[in-house]
Amino acid sequence: MPAAARTLGELKRDGYRVVSVREEMRRNLLARLSRSERILPGIIGFDDTVIPEIENAILAGHHIVFLGERGQAKSRIIRALASLLDPQVPIVSGCAINDNPFHPICKECRRRLDAEGDALEVAWITPESRYGEKLATPDASIADLIGEIDPVKVAEGRYLADEETIHFGIVPRTNRGIFAINELPDLTEKVQVGLFNLMEEKDVQIKGYKIRLPLDIVIVASANPEDYTSRGRIITPLKDRFDVQIRTHYPRTVDDEIAIMEQELTPLARDLPLEVPQFMKEIVAQITFEARASNEVNQASGVSVRATINNYESLISNAEKRAVRNCEPEILPRLSDLHALLASTSGKIEVEYVGDDRVSDDLFDRLLNRAVLKVFDKWQKIEDLKGVVTYFEEGGGVEISDTMPAEEYLEGIRAIPDLRKAIPVFGGVESPAYIAAATEFILEGLHLHQKLNKDRDGGRYTYRA
């Protein structure tokens, strides 16, 4: 409906009916389902697990808490729920808590309705104005979430017990919308008590005065599973007020991890075209999978998808430096660029070692080697590379580095004919940069299968029998 009405009387004339937030989200979700539309565009890997549970919760009108380790798209899902709100809804103009013009709940708006009747002015707000979010921290207070006595209003002559002396917090200001709180257990017990009282009894005490706030609001929260227990930092009554808890998870497949990685890649203007071989994408994603399966990594903390995204960006950046310095026509990452991922991995992984708060070179190398080996075995068979191994056994050697121009690899290719025959498996044989990337992949795969030795001298690597 177009936002034409400017007064309560005009809303009545147009036959506009205000519905609750739950009913509004239900209606819009059912409309999308009837059109076979995705309810949360951009959320990858949850179609058969998390999404159906979200649909059920919305249809039931439930408050939701999402449980999951860091980097499982909890905040993104919560923010996407605002898309299920109507494009515009009417409120009493100037009201701090988005009051329904037909049935206002705050004292000032009720007085205005009595005085002005159908002439009561209305305004229209969008979903952005109806979504509130708070990151829970130990210093968050009742004043932040619910409200506080405004000393200026008291000085104007109002009584402390007067509802109109309150400066409302973020939850009432999200009335008729969605309020999200991230890392819910980080709230102090006092604030948690105030929150569950507001959810259930619709009242709260401010400075000892009981204030009734029958808000129309859907509350959504996120939490780490370890903290969201009676043994953690959540109080049981608040936990009971959330109607459903939905468990999120990391991508179940490398393909999903890659899809997220490419979707979330920071869009930057580059002077050269960018091409990333599929096997390089798989290696970056597989490193994260290896970290999530490693007993050397703290799995309670989790390994965020952001680790994959940041590693992908670091890989591309290292390749871009080489392309610019060597005046090459394209940016194309290869295995010798993977050392650049150590810096972006270190801040995303918590190791199990006591007193060690960063990823060691050795641990990173182990994760990297396992990832490269798994991806290599998917693409290539060792028995198909016997001719390459024979070249090295006869005294041959190859030197590579992340600064070497791609053209220099072509000389080595000509010296090892069987290597040239193996490269088409990876595609892109017309591009020197792609040939260089495939060559490094083959050599490293042979090394990890213990067919070749690898010596390191600074940033240069030599493969030999």
C-alpha positions in Angstrom: 0.0 0.0 0.0 1.4 3.4 -0.9 2.3 5.6 2.1 -0.3 8.3 1.2 -2.2 8.6 4.5 -0.9 11.4 6.8 -3.5 11.2 9.6 -5.3 8.5 11.5 -8.5 9.4 9.8 -6.9 8.9 6.3 -5.7 5.5 7.5 -9.2 4.5 8.5 -10.5 5.9 5.2 -8.0 3.7 3.3 -9.0 0.6 5.3 -5.5 0.1 6.6 -5.2 -2.5 9.2 -2.2 -2.7 11.5 -1.0 -6.3 12.3 1.5 -7.6 14.8 5.1 -8.0 13.8 4.7 -11.8 14.1 1.7 -11.8 11.8 3.4 -9.4 9.4 6.5 -11.7 9.1 4.3 -14.8 8.8 2.3 -13.2 6.0 5.4 -12.1 4.0 7.2 -15.5 4.5 4.1 -17.4 3.3 4.0 -15.1 0.2 7.6 -15.9 -0.6 7.1 -19.6 -0.1 4.2 -19.6 -2.4 6.4 -18.0 -5.1 9.2 -20.5 -4.4 11.6 -17.6 -3.5 14.6 -17.9 -1.2 13.7 -16.3 2.2 17.3 -15.4 3.0 19.3 -14.6 -0.2 23.0 -14.8 0.2 22.9 -17.4 3.0 24.8 -20.4 1.6 24.9 -24.0 2.9 21.8 -23.9 5.2 19.0 -24.8 2.8 18.4 -28.3 4.2 19.3 -27.6 7.9 19.0 -24.1 9.3 16.5 -22.4 6.9 13.6 -24.9 7.4 13.9 -24.3 11.2 13.9 -20.6 10.7 10.7 -20.9 8.5 9.0 -22.9 11.2 9.9 -20.4 13.9 8.6 -17.5 12.0 5.4 -19.2 11.1 4.9 -20.0 14.8 5.7 -16.5 15.9 8.6 -17.5 18.0 11.5 -15.6 19.7 14.7 -17.3 18.3 18.2 -17.8 19.6 20.9 -19.0 17.2 23.6 -21.1 18.7 26.9 -21.6 16.9 30.6 -20.9 16.9 32.0 -17.8 15.5 31.8 -17.2 11.7 28.7 -19.3 11.1 26.6 -16.4 9.6 24.5 -15.9 12.7 24.5 -12.1 12.6 24.0 -12.1 8.8 20.9 -14.4 9.2 19.5 -12.2 11.9 19.9 -9.0 9.9 18.3 -10.7 6.9 15.2 -11.4 8.8 14.3 -7.7 8.6 13.6 -8.3 4.9 10.4 -10.1 6.0 9.0 -6.8 7.4 6.7 -4.7 5.3 8.3 -2.0 3.2 6.5 0.7 5.2 4.3 0.9 8.2 2.5 3.8 9.9 3.5 5.1 13.4 2.4 8.1 15.5 4.5 10.9 14.1 7.3 11.8 16.5 6.8 8.8 18.8 10.1 7.4 20.2 8.8 3.9 20.3 7.0 3.6 16.9 3.5 3.6 18.4 0.6 2.0 16.5 -1.7 5.0 15.6 -4.8 2.9 16.3 -3.7 1.6 19.7 -0.8 3.6 21.1 0.9 2.3 24.3 2.9 5.2 25.5 1.3 7.8 27.7 2.1 10.8 25.5 0.6 9.2 22.3 -2.5 8.1 24.2 -3.0 11.7 25.3 -2.5 12.9 21.8 -5.0 10.4 20.4 -7.6 11.6 22.9 -7.0 15.2 22.1 -6.6 15.0 18.3 -8.7 11.9 17.3 -8.7 11.2 13.6 -6.5 14.3 13.0 -3.6 12.4 14.8 -0.6 12.8 12.5 1.1 9.6 11.3 4.5 9.0 9.7 5.8 6.0 7.7 8.9 4.0 8.6 10.9 1.4 6.7 12.4 -1.9 8.0 15.7 -0.2 8.6 14.0 1.9 11.3 12.4 -1.2 12.8 15.5 -3.3 13.3 17.6 -2.7 16.4 20.8 -4.5 17.3 23.0 -4.6 20.3 26.3 -6.5 20.9 26.1 -7.8 24.5 29.0 -6.7 26.7 29.4 -6.9 30.4 29.0 -3.1 30.7 25.6 -3.1 28.9 23.0 -1.8 31.3 19.2 -1.7 31.8 19.4 1.9 30.7 21.0 0.9 27.4 18.4 -1.8 26.6 15.2 -0.7 28.4 15.6 3.0 29.5 16.5 5.4 32.2 15.0 8.3 34.1 15.8 11.5 32.2 16.9 14.1 34.8 16.0 16.9 32.4 12.3 15.8 32.3 12.4 15.5 36.1 13.7 19.0 36.3 10.8 20.2 34.2 8.4 19.1 37.0 7.5 15.5 36.3 7.4 12.9 39.0 10.0 10.0 39.0 7.1 7.5 38.8 5.7 9.2 35.7 6.3 7.1 32.6 7.0 10.3 30.6 10.2 10.8 32.6 11.8 7.8 30.9 14.4 8.1 28.1 13.7 4.8 26.3 16.5 2.4 25.5 17.1 0.5 22.2 14.5 -2.3 22.9 11.4 0.0 23.2 12.7 2.1 20.3 12.5 -1.1 18.2 8.8 -1.5 19.1 6.9 -3.1 16.2 10.1 -4.5 14.8 12.9 -7.0 15.4 15.5 -6.6 18.2 18.7 -8.6 17.9 21.3 -9.1 20.6 24.6 -10.8 19.8 26.5 -12.9 22.3 23.5 -12.9 24.7 25.3 -14.7 27.6 27.7 -11.8 27.9 25.0 -9.6 29.5 25.2 -9.4 33.3 22.6 -11.4 35.2 20.8 -8.2 36.2 20.3 -7.2 32.6 19.3 -10.7 31.6 16.6 -10.6 34.3 15.3 -7.3 33.0 15.2 -8.7 29.5 13.2 -11.8 30.3 10.8 -9.8 32.4 10.1 -7.6 29.4 9.7 -10.6 27.1 7.2 -12.4 29.4 5.5 -10.1 31.8 5.8 -7.0 29.5 7.0 -4.8 32.4 10.3 -3.6 33.8 11.5 -1.8 36.9 13.5 1.4 36.4 14.9 3.0 39.5 12.5 0.9 41.6 9.4 2.0 39.6 7.5 -0.6 37.7 6.8 0.4 34.2 4.4 -1.6 31.9 5.7 -1.8 28.3 3.5 -4.1 26.2 5.8 -3.9 23.2 5.1 -5.6 19.9 8.6 -7.0 19.2 10.3 -10.1 18.0 13.6 -10.8 19.9 16.3 -12.7 18.2 19.7 -13.5 19.8 22.9 -15.3 19.1 25.2 -17.2 21.4 28.2 -19.6 21.6 26.9 -23.1 22.6 29.4 -23.3 25.4 28.1 -20.2 27.1 24.4 -20.9 26.5 24.1 -23.4 29.3 23.2 -23.3 33.0 26.9 -24.0 33.5 27.8 -21.1 31.2 26.7 -17.5 31.6 23.0 -17.7 30.7 20.4 -17.6 33.4 17.8 -20.4 33.1 14.7 -18.1 33.1 15.9 -16.1 30.1 16.8 -19.3 28.3 13.3 -20.5 28.9 11.8 -17.3 27.3 13.3 -18.1 23.9 10.8 -20.3 22.1 13.3 -22.1 19.8 17.0 -22.5 19.6 18.5 -23.1 16.2 22.0 -24.6 15.8 24.1 -23.2 13.0 27.1 -24.9 11.5 30.0 -24.4 9.2 29.7 -25.2 5.5 29.5 -28.9 5.0 31.2 -29.0 1.6 34.2 -27.4 0.1 32.0 -26.1 -2.8 29.8 -24.2 -0.2 32.9 -22.8 1.4 34.2 -21.6 -2.0 30.8 -20.1 -2.9 30.8 -18.1 0.3 34.5 -17.1 -0.2 33.8 -15.8 -3.7 30.6 -14.0 -2.6 32.3 -12.2 0.3 35.5 -11.3 -1.5 36.1 -7.6 -0.9 35.3 -5.8 -4.2 38.4 -3.8 -5.2 39.3 -2.0 -8.4 42.2 -3.9 -10.0 44.1 -2.7 -13.1 44.7 -6.3 -14.3 42.2 -9.1 -14.9 41.9 -11.7 -12.1 41.7 -15.4 -12.6 42.0 -17.9 -9.8 42.4 -21.6 -10.8 39.8 -23.9 -9.4 42.4 -26.0 -7.6 43.7 -22.9 -5.8 40.2 -22.1 -4.6 39.8 -25.6 -3.3 43.2 -25.5 -1.5 42.2 -22.3 0.3 38.9 -23.7 1.4 40.5 -27.1 2.3 43.0 -25.4 4.7 40.0 -24.2 6.7 38.4 -27.6 6.6 41.7 -29.1 7.9 41.9 -26.6 10.7 38.3 -27.5 11.8 39.3 -31.1 12.0 42.6 -30.6 13.7 43.1 -31.6 17.4 45.8 -28.9 17.5 43.1 -26.2 17.0 40.6 -25.1 19.7 37.3 -26.4 18.2 35.2 -24.9 20.9 36.2 -21.5 19.6 35.7 -22.7 16.0 37.4 -21.7 12.7 35.4 -18.9 11.1 34.5 -18.7 7.4 36.2 -15.3 7.6 39.5 -17.3 7.8 38.8 -18.6 4.3 37.7 -15.2 3.0 40.7 -13.4 4.4 43.1 -16.2 3.2 41.6 -15.9 -0.3 42.2 -12.1 -0.3 45.8 -12.6 0.9 46.4 -15.1 -1.8 45.2 -12.7 -4.5 47.1 -9.8 -3.1 50.4 -11.7 -3.2 49.7 -12.7 -6.8 48.8 -9.2 -7.7 52.2 -7.9 -6.4 54.0 -10.4 -8.6 52.0 -9.5 -11.7 52.6 -5.8 -11.2 56.3 -6.1 -10.6 56.8 -8.5 -13.5 54.5 -6.5 -15.9 52.4 -9.6 -16.5 49.0 -9.3 -18.2 46.9 -11.0 -15.5 46.7 -11.8 -11.8 46.8 -15.6 -11.3 47.7 -17.1 -7.9 49.9 -20.2 -7.6 51.1 -22.4 -4.8 54.2 -20.3 -4.0 51.8 -17.6 -2.9 50.3 -19.7 -0.2 52.9 -18.6 2.4 51.1 -15.2 2.5 48.2 -17.0 4.2 50.0 -17.4 7.5 49.4 -13.9 8.6 45.7 -14.0 7.8 45.3 -17.5 9.3 47.0 -16.6 12.6 44.3 -14.2 13.8 41.5 -16.6 13.0 42.6 -19.8 14.7 43.1 -20.5 18.4 45.6 -23.2 19.1 45.3 -25.7 21.9 48.7 -25.1 23.3 48.7 -23.4 26.7 50.3 -19.9 26.5 50.4 -19.8 22.7 48.0 -17.4 21.1 49.1 -17.6 17.5 49.4 -20.2 14.7 52.9 -21.5 14.5 54.7 -21.9 11.2 54.8 -25.6 11.7 51.1 -26.0 12.4 50.3 -23.8 9.4 52.6 -26.0 7.2 50.9 -29.1 8.4 47.4 -27.7 7.6 48.6 -26.5 4.3 50.3 -29.8 3.3 47.2 -31.8 4.2 45.0 -29.5 2.2 47.3 -29.5 -0.9 47.6 -33.3 -0.8 43.8 -33.8 -0.6 43.1 -31.4 -3.5 46.0 -32.9 -5.6 44.7 -36.4 -5.2 41.3 -35.2 -6.4 42.8 -33.8 -9.6 45.7 -36.0 -10.5 46.9 -39.6 -10.2 50.5 -40.3 -9.3 50.9 -43.1 -11.8 50.2 -40.6 -14.6 53.3 -38.6 -13.6 56.0 -41.4 -13.8 57.7 -39.6 -16.7 58.1 -36.4 -14.6 59.6 -38.4 -11.7 62.0 -40.1 -14.1 63.3 -36.7 -15.2 64.2 -35.8 -11.7 65.7 -39.3 -11.0 68.0 -38.7 -14.0 69.5 -35.6 -12.3 67.0 -32.9 -13.3 65.9 -30.1 -10.9 63.4 -27.2 -10.9 63.6 -23.9 -9.0 60.5 -21.8 -8.3 59.5 -18.7 -6.3 56.6 -16.5 -5.8 58.4 -13.6 -7.6 59.5 -15.6 -10.7 57.8 -14.4 -13.9 55.4 -17.0 -15.4 57.4 -17.0 -18.7 60.4 -18.6 -16.9 58.4 -21.7 -16.2 57.9 -22.4 -19.9 61.6 -23.2 -20.2 61.2 -25.9 -17.5 58.1 -27.2 -19.2 60.0 -27.7 -22.5 62.7 -29.7 -20.6 60.2 -32.0 -19.0 57.9 -33.2 -21.8 55.8 -35.4 -19.6 55.1 -32.4 -17.4 53.6 -30.6 -20.4 51.3 -33.6 -21.0 50.0 -33.5 -17.4 49.1 -29.8 -17.4 45.9 -30.0 -19.5 44.1 -31.8 -16.7 44.0 -28.4 -14.9 42.9 -26.4 -18.0 44.1 -23.0 -19.1 47.1 -24.3 -21.0 47.3 -21.2 -23.3 48.1 -18.9 -20.4 51.8 -18.8 -19.1 50.5 -17.9 -15.7 48.1 -20.9 -15.6 50.9 -23.2 -16.8 53.1 -21.9 -14.0 50.4 -22.5 -11.4 49.7 -26.0 -12.6 53.5 -26.8 -12.7 53.9 -25.8 -9.1 50.8 -27.8 -8.1 52.2 -30.9 -9.8 55.7 -30.5 -8.3 54.3 -30.0 -4.8 51.9 -33.0 -5.2 54.9 -35.2 -6.1 56.8 -33.8 -3.1 54.0 -34.5 -0.7 53.7 -38.1 -2.1 57.4 -38.4 -1.3 58.4 -38.7 -4.9 60.5 -35.5 -4.9 62.6 -33.6 -2.3 62.1 -29.9 -1.7 64.8 -27.5 -0.5 64.2 -24.0 0.6 66.5 -21.0 0.3 64.7 -17.9 1.5 61.7 -17.4 -0.8 63.0 -19.9 -3.5 62.3 -23.6 -3.6 64.2 -26.3 -5.5 62.6 -29.7 -6.3 65.0 -32.6 -7.0 65.0 -36.4 -6.8 
